[in-house]
Amino acid sequence: MTTILIIEDDAVLRDNTAELLELSNYNVITAPNGKVGVDMARKQLPDIIICDIMMPELDGYETLKTLSLNETTKYIPFIFLSAKTEHKDIRKGMDLGADDYITKPFSEDELISAIESRLAKAAILKDYRQKEQNSIAKSDTEEIKSLNDLKNYFDDYGTVFTVEKDTIIYREGDHSNYIYLLSKGSVKCHIIDEQGKELITALYKEDDLFGFSSFINNNLPYKETATAIDDVEMLGISAMKFNEILNENHKVTMELIQLLSDDLATMKNQLLEMAYGSVNRKTAATIIKFAEKINRKPEDAIKISRSDLASVAGIATETLIRALTSFKKQGLIKIDGRNIKVLDISKLKHIA
């Protein structure tokens, strides 16, 4: 069923228009001003928007401007519904990108006709855009011959996501919508065991791919939770598109399998260290691991919580703090709040 968003501050007109459209078998949602309307449009993605001009909070012109700048809402047909009948007002609305302009008072036939024609136009334009995108995507994916080409595809066509430090990117059990390429910052993936203890399963730095759930089934949920260790910028493409690329480029698939195999081997070594390594060896190895994952230069300071270090090392936080204190006294590291700077990486590697 077609969903129509009505943005109108006049409650009586808003309710009457909504009732009229519902009787014509439309699903109608309403907002009392532009600010609420923008939020509803982004969340519910209606098929068409009917909006007043003179409103509190955010007027109709600003509402249209805001929605036009958003990738997910800029193609939604937009009709102004206003008592402003001067030519300059109509011209301004159309220049901003409105699809139509209906003046109050209006008839039911006039409104329904405008909605149907704009929906038809939007459907035709959507088909054109889809064909063009498919054509571009096909030609571009044919050029992907290596893992580096795949990352370049993320750079060219991926959706940009910015995430603040300590923010969860996705949770264990969420639907796996995207595969990500990390362009700035670092990310940890982790699970919670039966005792409620966090276990870090992977660390990702700039230029790493993450977010894999399955190369066969797009509907499988994420197996772990991903959290930003610091402010993060990443590029994402849909899991469906990612699988299409792999199906068309078997060499890239093999490179990716090798990458995941290396990650799996690293994880097995981590589990062995957790099971058999001494506290100092585990701590040293974990510091080095974080330094190599987060920093361009391993000797640079890393910003990481003691609990995250302990989680990867597989030891209690209190035990890890004692080991860090020992390393500090030996001159191997320098501690300043959350910052840990490696002063003697060769000795630290010798311990690990």
C-alpha positions as a Markdown table, in Angstrom:
| # | Residue | x | y | z |
|---|---|---|---|---|
| 1 | Met | 0.0 | 0.0 | 0.0 |
| 2 | Thr | 1.3 | 3.5 | -0.9 |
| 3 | Thr | 2.3 | 5.5 | 2.2 |
| 4 | Ile | 1.8 | 9.3 | 2.2 |
| 5 | Leu | 3.4 | 11.6 | 4.7 |
| 6 | Ile | 1.4 | 14.8 | 5.5 |
| 7 | Ile | 3.3 | 17.6 | 7.1 |
| 8 | Glu | 0.8 | 20.2 | 8.2 |
| 9 | Asp | 0.6 | 22.3 | 11.4 |
| 10 | Asp | -3.2 | 22.9 | 11.1 |
| 11 | Ala | -4.6 | 19.9 | 13.0 |
| 12 | Val | -8.0 | 20.1 | 11.5 |
| 13 | Leu | -6.8 | 20.3 | 7.9 |
| 14 | Arg | -4.2 | 17.6 | 8.6 |
| 15 | Asp | -6.8 | 15.2 | 10.0 |
| 16 | Asn | -9.3 | 15.9 | 7.2 |
| 17 | Thr | -6.7 | 15.4 | 4.5 |
| 18 | Ala | -5.5 | 12.2 | 6.1 |
| 19 | Glu | -9.1 | 10.9 | 6.4 |
| 20 | Leu | -9.7 | 11.8 | 2.7 |
| 21 | Leu | -6.6 | 9.9 | 1.6 |
| 22 | Glu | -7.3 | 6.9 | 3.8 |
| 23 | Leu | -10.7 | 6.6 | 2.2 |
| 24 | Ser | -8.9 | 6.4 | -1.1 |
| 25 | Asn | -6.9 | 3.4 | 0.2 |
| 26 | Tyr | -3.7 | 5.1 | 1.0 |
| 27 | Asn | -1.7 | 4.5 | 4.2 |
| 28 | Val | -1.3 | 7.9 | 5.8 |
| 29 | Ile | 1.2 | 9.1 | 8.4 |
| 30 | Thr | 1.2 | 12.7 | 9.7 |
| 31 | Ala | 3.6 | 15.3 | 11.3 |
| 32 | Pro | 2.7 | 18.6 | 12.9 |
| 33 | Asn | 5.7 | 20.5 | 11.6 |
| 34 | Gly | 8.8 | 20.2 | 9.4 |
| 35 | Lys | 11.2 | 19.1 | 12.0 |
| 36 | Val | 9.0 | 16.1 | 13.0 |
| 37 | Gly | 8.3 | 15.5 | 9.3 |
| 38 | Val | 11.9 | 15.3 | 8.4 |
| 39 | Asp | 12.5 | 12.8 | 11.1 |
| 40 | Met | 9.5 | 10.7 | 10.1 |
| 41 | Ala | 10.5 | 10.8 | 6.4 |
| 42 | Arg | 14.0 | 9.5 | 7.2 |
| 43 | Lys | 12.7 | 6.7 | 9.4 |
| 44 | Gln | 9.7 | 5.5 | 7.5 |
| 45 | Leu | 10.6 | 6.5 | 3.9 |
| 46 | Pro | 7.1 | 7.3 | 2.6 |
| 47 | Asp | 6.2 | 7.0 | -1.1 |
| 48 | Ile | 5.2 | 10.6 | -1.3 |
| 49 | Ile | 5.2 | 13.7 | 0.9 |
| 50 | Ile | 2.6 | 16.5 | 1.1 |
| 51 | Cys | 3.8 | 19.5 | 3.0 |
| 52 | Asp | 2.5 | 22.9 | 4.1 |
| 53 | Ile | 4.9 | 25.9 | 3.7 |
| 54 | Met | 4.1 | 28.2 | 6.7 |
| 55 | Met | 4.9 | 26.1 | 9.8 |
| 56 | Pro | 6.7 | 26.4 | 13.1 |
| 57 | Glu | 10.1 | 24.7 | 13.9 |
| 58 | Leu | 10.9 | 24.2 | 10.2 |
| 59 | Asp | 9.0 | 25.7 | 7.3 |
| 60 | Gly | 8.1 | 23.8 | 4.1 |
| 61 | Tyr | 11.0 | 25.3 | 2.1 |
| 62 | Glu | 13.6 | 24.2 | 4.6 |
| 63 | Thr | 12.0 | 20.8 | 5.0 |
| 64 | Leu | 12.3 | 20.2 | 1.3 |
| 65 | Lys | 16.0 | 21.4 | 1.3 |
| 66 | Thr | 16.8 | 19.1 | 4.2 |
| 67 | Leu | 15.2 | 16.1 | 2.6 |
| 68 | Ser | 16.9 | 16.8 | -0.7 |
| 69 | Leu | 20.3 | 16.6 | 0.9 |
| 70 | Asn | 19.7 | 13.1 | 2.3 |
| 71 | Glu | 20.5 | 10.2 | 0.0 |
| 72 | Thr | 17.6 | 8.1 | 1.3 |
| 73 | Thr | 14.9 | 10.8 | 0.9 |
| 74 | Lys | 16.0 | 13.0 | -2.0 |
| 75 | Tyr | 14.0 | 11.0 | -4.5 |
| 76 | Ile | 10.7 | 11.0 | -2.6 |
| 77 | Pro | 8.1 | 12.9 | -4.6 |
| 78 | Phe | 7.3 | 16.2 | -2.7 |
| 79 | Ile | 4.1 | 18.2 | -3.1 |
| 80 | Phe | 3.6 | 21.6 | -1.5 |
| 81 | Leu | 0.1 | 22.2 | -0.2 |
| 82 | Ser | -0.3 | 25.9 | 0.7 |
| 83 | Ala | -2.5 | 29.0 | 0.9 |
| 84 | Lys | 0.4 | 31.0 | -0.6 |
| 85 | Thr | -0.9 | 31.6 | -4.1 |
| 86 | Glu | 1.4 | 34.3 | -5.5 |
| 87 | His | 3.5 | 33.3 | -8.5 |
| 88 | Lys | 6.8 | 34.0 | -6.7 |
| 89 | Asp | 5.9 | 31.6 | -3.9 |
| 90 | Ile | 5.0 | 28.8 | -6.4 |
| 91 | Arg | 8.1 | 29.5 | -8.4 |
| 92 | Lys | 10.3 | 29.3 | -5.3 |
| 93 | Gly | 8.8 | 26.0 | -4.3 |
| 94 | Met | 9.4 | 24.5 | -7.8 |
| 95 | Asp | 12.9 | 25.9 | -8.0 |
| 96 | Leu | 13.7 | 24.1 | -4.8 |
| 97 | Gly | 12.8 | 20.8 | -6.4 |
| 98 | Ala | 9.1 | 20.3 | -5.5 |
| 99 | Asp | 7.2 | 18.0 | -7.8 |
| 100 | Asp | 4.0 | 19.9 | -7.6 |
| 101 | Tyr | 2.3 | 22.8 | -5.8 |
| 102 | Ile | -1.4 | 22.7 | -4.8 |
| 103 | Thr | -3.1 | 25.8 | -3.4 |
| 104 | Lys | -5.7 | 25.8 | -0.6 |
| 105 | Pro | -8.6 | 25.3 | -0.8 |
| 106 | Phe | -8.3 | 22.2 | -3.1 |
| 107 | Ser | -10.7 | 19.5 | -4.3 |
| 108 | Glu | -10.4 | 15.8 | -3.6 |
| 109 | Asp | -9.9 | 15.0 | -7.3 |
| 110 | Glu | -7.2 | 17.7 | -7.6 |
| 111 | Leu | -5.2 | 16.2 | -4.8 |
| 112 | Ile | -5.6 | 12.5 | -5.8 |
| 113 | Ser | -4.7 | 13.4 | -9.4 |
| 114 | Ala | -1.5 | 15.2 | -8.3 |
| 115 | Ile | -0.5 | 12.2 | -6.1 |
| 116 | Glu | -1.1 | 9.6 | -8.8 |
| 117 | Ser | 0.7 | 11.5 | -11.5 |
| 118 | Arg | 3.7 | 12.2 | -9.2 |
| 119 | Leu | 3.9 | 8.6 | -8.1 |
| 120 | Ala | 3.9 | 7.4 | -11.7 |
| 121 | Lys | 6.6 | 9.8 | -12.6 |
| 122 | Ala | 8.7 | 8.7 | -9.6 |
| 123 | Ala | 8.3 | 5.1 | -10.5 |
| 124 | Ile | 9.5 | 5.7 | -14.1 |
| 125 | Leu | 12.5 | 7.7 | -12.9 |
| 126 | Lys | 13.3 | 5.0 | -10.4 |
| 127 | Asp | 13.4 | 2.4 | -13.2 |
| 128 | Tyr | 15.7 | 4.6 | -15.2 |
| 129 | Arg | 18.0 | 5.1 | -12.2 |
| 130 | Gln | 18.1 | 1.4 | -11.4 |
| 131 | Lys | 18.9 | 0.5 | -15.0 |
| 132 | Glu | 21.7 | 3.1 | -15.1 |
| 133 | Gln | 23.1 | 2.0 | -11.7 |
| 134 | Asn | 23.0 | -1.7 | -12.8 |
| 135 | Ser | 24.8 | -0.8 | -16.0 |
| 136 | Ile | 27.5 | 1.1 | -14.1 |
| 137 | Ala | 27.8 | -1.5 | -11.4 |
| 138 | Lys | 28.2 | -4.3 | -13.9 |
| 139 | Ser | 30.9 | -2.5 | -15.8 |
| 140 | Asp | 32.7 | -1.5 | -12.7 |
| 141 | Thr | 32.5 | -4.9 | -10.9 |
| 142 | Glu | 34.0 | -6.5 | -14.0 |
| 143 | Glu | 37.2 | -4.5 | -13.4 |
| 144 | Ile | 37.6 | -6.0 | -9.9 |
| 145 | Lys | 40.4 | -8.5 | -10.3 |
| 146 | Ser | 42.1 | -8.3 | -6.8 |
| 147 | Leu | 41.5 | -7.5 | -3.2 |
| 148 | Asn | 42.9 | -4.1 | -3.8 |
| 149 | Asp | 40.4 | -3.5 | -6.6 |
| 150 | Leu | 37.7 | -4.5 | -4.3 |
| 151 | Lys | 38.8 | -1.9 | -1.7 |
| 152 | Asn | 38.9 | 0.7 | -4.5 |
| 153 | Tyr | 35.3 | -0.2 | -5.3 |
| 154 | Phe | 34.4 | 0.5 | -1.6 |
| 155 | Asp | 36.1 | 3.9 | -2.0 |
| 156 | Asp | 34.2 | 4.7 | -5.2 |
| 157 | Tyr | 30.8 | 3.4 | -4.4 |
| 158 | Gly | 30.5 | 2.6 | -0.7 |
| 159 | Thr | 28.2 | 4.5 | 1.6 |
| 160 | Val | 30.1 | 6.6 | 4.1 |
| 161 | Phe | 29.5 | 5.9 | 7.8 |
| 162 | Thr | 31.0 | 8.0 | 10.7 |
| 163 | Val | 30.8 | 6.5 | 14.2 |
| 164 | Glu | 31.9 | 8.1 | 17.5 |
| 165 | Lys | 34.3 | 6.4 | 19.9 |
| 166 | Asp | 32.7 | 3.6 | 22.0 |
| 167 | Thr | 29.6 | 3.5 | 19.8 |
| 168 | Ile | 28.3 | 0.0 | 18.8 |
| 169 | Ile | 28.3 | -0.4 | 15.0 |
| 170 | Tyr | 26.3 | -3.6 | 15.0 |
| 171 | Arg | 25.2 | -6.1 | 17.6 |
| 172 | Glu | 25.4 | -9.8 | 17.7 |
| 173 | Gly | 22.1 | -11.1 | 16.3 |
| 174 | Asp | 21.4 | -8.0 | 14.1 |
| 175 | His | 20.7 | -8.6 | 10.4 |
| 176 | Ser | 23.9 | -8.4 | 8.4 |
| 177 | Asn | 23.2 | -5.5 | 6.0 |
| 178 | Tyr | 26.6 | -4.3 | 5.2 |
| 179 | Ile | 30.3 | -5.3 | 4.7 |
| 180 | Tyr | 32.6 | -2.5 | 5.8 |
| 181 | Leu | 36.0 | -1.1 | 4.8 |
| 182 | Leu | 37.6 | 0.8 | 7.7 |
| 183 | Ser | 39.1 | 4.1 | 6.4 |
| 184 | Lys | 39.8 | 5.8 | 9.7 |
| 185 | Gly | 40.1 | 4.6 | 13.3 |
| 186 | Ser | 39.9 | 1.1 | 14.7 |
| 187 | Val | 37.1 | -1.4 | 15.6 |
| 188 | Lys | 36.9 | -4.3 | 18.0 |
| 189 | Cys | 34.5 | -7.3 | 17.6 |
| 190 | His | 33.5 | -9.1 | 20.7 |
| 191 | Ile | 31.1 | -11.6 | 22.3 |
| 192 | Ile | 29.8 | -12.0 | 25.8 |
| 193 | Asp | 30.3 | -15.4 | 27.4 |
| 194 | Glu | 28.0 | -17.2 | 29.8 |
| 195 | Gln | 29.6 | -15.5 | 32.8 |
| 196 | Gly | 28.9 | -12.1 | 31.2 |
| 197 | Lys | 32.6 | -11.5 | 30.4 |
| 198 | Glu | 33.5 | -9.8 | 27.2 |
| 199 | Leu | 35.8 | -11.7 | 24.8 |
| 200 | Ile | 37.4 | -9.7 | 22.0 |
| 201 | Thr | 37.3 | -11.9 | 18.8 |
| 202 | Ala | 39.0 | -9.5 | 16.4 |
| 203 | Leu | 40.6 | -6.1 | 16.0 |
| 204 | Tyr | 40.4 | -4.1 | 12.8 |
| 205 | Lys | 42.5 | -1.1 | 11.7 |
| 206 | Glu | 42.5 | 1.3 | 8.7 |
| 207 | Asp | 42.1 | -0.5 | 5.4 |
| 208 | Asp | 40.7 | -3.7 | 7.0 |
| 209 | Leu | 37.4 | -5.3 | 5.8 |
| 210 | Phe | 34.9 | -6.5 | 8.4 |
| 211 | Gly | 31.3 | -7.4 | 8.9 |
| 212 | Phe | 31.2 | -10.7 | 7.2 |
| 213 | Ser | 28.4 | -13.0 | 8.2 |
| 214 | Ser | 28.1 | -15.4 | 5.2 |
| 215 | Phe | 29.1 | -15.4 | 1.5 |
| 216 | Ile | 26.1 | -17.5 | 0.6 |
| 217 | Asn | 23.2 | -16.4 | 2.7 |
| 218 | Asn | 22.5 | -12.7 | 3.0 |
| 219 | Asn | 19.9 | -13.2 | 5.8 |
| 220 | Leu | 22.3 | -14.6 | 8.5 |
| 221 | Pro | 22.7 | -12.4 | 11.5 |
| 222 | Tyr | 26.0 | -11.1 | 12.8 |
| 223 | Lys | 27.9 | -13.6 | 15.0 |
| 224 | Glu | 29.5 | -10.9 | 17.2 |
| 225 | Thr | 29.2 | -7.2 | 18.2 |
| 226 | Ala | 31.4 | -4.5 | 16.7 |
| 227 | Thr | 32.3 | -1.4 | 18.6 |
| 228 | Ala | 34.4 | 1.6 | 17.6 |
| 229 | Ile | 37.6 | 1.8 | 19.7 |
| 230 | Asp | 38.0 | 5.5 | 18.7 |
| 231 | Asp | 36.2 | 7.8 | 16.2 |
| 232 | Val | 35.7 | 5.8 | 13.1 |
| 233 | Glu | 35.0 | 6.4 | 9.4 |
| 234 | Met | 34.1 | 3.5 | 7.2 |
| 235 | Leu | 32.7 | 2.7 | 3.8 |
| 236 | Gly | 29.9 | 0.1 | 3.4 |
| 237 | Ile | 28.4 | -1.8 | 0.6 |
| 238 | Ser | 25.3 | -4.1 | 0.9 |
| 239 | Ala | 26.0 | -7.7 | 1.7 |
| 240 | Met | 23.9 | -8.6 | -1.4 |
| 241 | Lys | 26.1 | -6.5 | -3.7 |
| 242 | Phe | 29.3 | -7.9 | -2.0 |
| 243 | Asn | 28.2 | -11.4 | -2.7 |
| 244 | Glu | 27.4 | -10.5 | -6.3 |
| 245 | Ile | 30.9 | -9.1 | -6.7 |
| 246 | Leu | 32.4 | -12.3 | -5.3 |
| 247 | Asn | 30.3 | -14.5 | -7.6 |
| 248 | Glu | 31.6 | -12.6 | -10.6 |
| 249 | Asn | 35.2 | -12.5 | -9.5 |
| 250 | His | 36.5 | -15.8 | -8.2 |
| 251 | Lys | 40.1 | -14.6 | -7.8 |
| 252 | Val | 39.0 | -12.0 | -5.4 |
| 253 | Thr | 37.0 | -14.6 | -3.5 |
| 254 | Met | 40.1 | -16.8 | -3.1 |
| 255 | Glu | 42.1 | -13.8 | -1.9 |
| 256 | Leu | 39.4 | -13.0 | 0.7 |
| 257 | Ile | 39.3 | -16.7 | 1.8 |
| 258 | Gln | 43.0 | -16.5 | 2.3 |
| 259 | Leu | 42.6 | -13.3 | 4.4 |
| 260 | Leu | 40.0 | -14.9 | 6.5 |
| 261 | Ser | 42.1 | -18.1 | 7.0 |
| 262 | Asp | 45.0 | -15.9 | 8.2 |
| 263 | Asp | 42.6 | -14.2 | 10.7 |
| 264 | Leu | 41.4 | -17.6 | 11.8 |
| 265 | Ala | 44.9 | -18.8 | 12.4 |
| 266 | Thr | 45.6 | -15.6 | 14.4 |
| 267 | Met | 42.5 | -16.3 | 16.5 |
| 268 | Lys | 43.6 | -19.9 | 17.2 |
| 269 | Asn | 47.0 | -18.6 | 18.3 |
| 270 | Gln | 45.3 | -16.1 | 20.6 |
| 271 | Leu | 43.2 | -18.9 | 22.2 |
| 272 | Leu | 46.3 | -21.0 | 22.7 |
| 273 | Glu | 48.1 | -18.0 | 24.4 |
| 274 | Met | 45.0 | -17.6 | 26.6 |
| 275 | Ala | 45.1 | -21.2 | 27.6 |
| 276 | Tyr | 48.9 | -21.7 | 28.1 |
| 277 | Gly | 50.7 | -18.4 | 28.2 |
| 278 | Ser | 52.1 | -16.7 | 31.3 |
| 279 | Val | 50.5 | -13.5 | 32.4 |
| 280 | Asn | 53.5 | -11.4 | 31.3 |
| 281 | Arg | 53.7 | -13.2 | 27.9 |
| 282 | Lys | 49.9 | -12.7 | 27.3 |
| 283 | Thr | 50.1 | -9.0 | 28.3 |
| 284 | Ala | 53.1 | -8.3 | 26.1 |
| 285 | Ala | 51.7 | -10.1 | 23.1 |
| 286 | Thr | 48.4 | -8.3 | 23.5 |
| 287 | Ile | 50.0 | -4.9 | 23.7 |
| 288 | Ile | 52.0 | -5.6 | 20.6 |
| 289 | Lys | 48.8 | -6.9 | 18.9 |
| 290 | Phe | 46.9 | -3.7 | 19.6 |
| 291 | Ala | 49.9 | -1.6 | 18.6 |
| 292 | Glu | 50.2 | -3.3 | 15.3 |
| 293 | Lys | 46.5 | -3.2 | 14.6 |
| 294 | Ile | 45.8 | 0.4 | 15.7 |
| 295 | Asn | 49.0 | 2.3 | 14.9 |
| 296 | Arg | 50.8 | 3.0 | 11.7 |
| 297 | Lys | 54.0 | 2.6 | 13.8 |
| 298 | Pro | 53.9 | 0.0 | 16.6 |
| 299 | Glu | 55.9 | 2.2 | 18.9 |
| 300 | Asp | 53.3 | 5.0 | 18.8 |
| 301 | Ala | 51.0 | 5.4 | 21.8 |
| 302 | Ile | 47.8 | 3.3 | 21.8 |
| 303 | Lys | 44.6 | 4.5 | 23.4 |
| 304 | Ile | 42.9 | 1.4 | 24.8 |
| 305 | Ser | 41.0 | 0.5 | 28.0 |
| 306 | Arg | 42.5 | -1.9 | 30.5 |
| 307 | Ser | 39.4 | -4.1 | 30.2 |
| 308 | Asp | 39.8 | -4.4 | 26.4 |
| 309 | Leu | 43.5 | -5.4 | 26.8 |
| 310 | Ala | 42.5 | -7.9 | 29.5 |
| 311 | Ser | 39.7 | -9.3 | 27.3 |
| 312 | Val | 42.0 | -10.1 | 24.5 |
| 313 | Ala | 44.8 | -11.4 | 26.8 |
| 314 | Gly | 42.2 | -13.7 | 28.5 |
| 315 | Ile | 43.2 | -12.5 | 32.0 |
| 316 | Ala | 41.5 | -10.5 | 34.8 |
| 317 | Thr | 41.8 | -6.7 | 34.6 |
| 318 | Glu | 43.5 | -6.6 | 37.9 |
| 319 | Thr | 46.1 | -9.1 | 36.8 |
| 320 | Leu | 46.7 | -7.2 | 33.7 |
| 321 | Ile | 47.2 | -4.0 | 35.6 |
| 322 | Arg | 49.9 | -5.7 | 37.8 |
| 323 | Ala | 51.7 | -6.8 | 34.6 |
| 324 | Leu | 51.5 | -3.3 | 33.1 |
| 325 | Thr | 53.0 | -1.9 | 36.3 |
| 326 | Ser | 55.9 | -4.3 | 36.1 |
| 327 | Phe | 56.5 | -3.4 | 32.4 |
| 328 | Lys | 56.4 | 0.2 | 33.3 |
| 329 | Lys | 59.1 | -0.2 | 36.1 |
| 330 | Gln | 61.3 | -2.2 | 33.6 |
| 331 | Gly | 61.1 | 0.8 | 31.1 |
| 332 | Leu | 59.3 | -1.3 | 28.5 |
| 333 | Ile | 56.2 | 0.9 | 28.3 |
| 334 | Lys | 55.0 | 4.4 | 29.4 |
| 335 | Ile | 51.5 | 4.8 | 30.8 |
| 336 | Asp | 49.6 | 8.1 | 30.7 |
| 337 | Gly | 45.9 | 7.6 | 31.6 |
| 338 | Arg | 44.4 | 5.4 | 28.8 |
| 339 | Asn | 47.5 | 5.8 | 26.7 |
| 340 | Ile | 50.2 | 3.1 | 26.6 |
| 341 | Lys | 53.4 | 3.9 | 24.6 |
| 342 | Val | 55.8 | 1.1 | 23.8 |
| 343 | Leu | 59.3 | 2.2 | 24.7 |
| 344 | Asp | 61.2 | -1.0 | 24.0 |
| 345 | Ile | 59.3 | -3.1 | 21.4 |
| 346 | Ser | 62.2 | -5.6 | 21.0 |
| 347 | Lys | 62.2 | -6.5 | 24.7 |
| 348 | Leu | 58.4 | -6.6 | 24.7 |
| 349 | Lys | 58.5 | -9.0 | 21.7 |
| 350 | His | 61.1 | -11.1 | 23.5 |
| 351 | Ile | 58.8 | -11.5 | 26.4 |
| 352 | Ala | 55.9 | -12.3 | 24.1 |
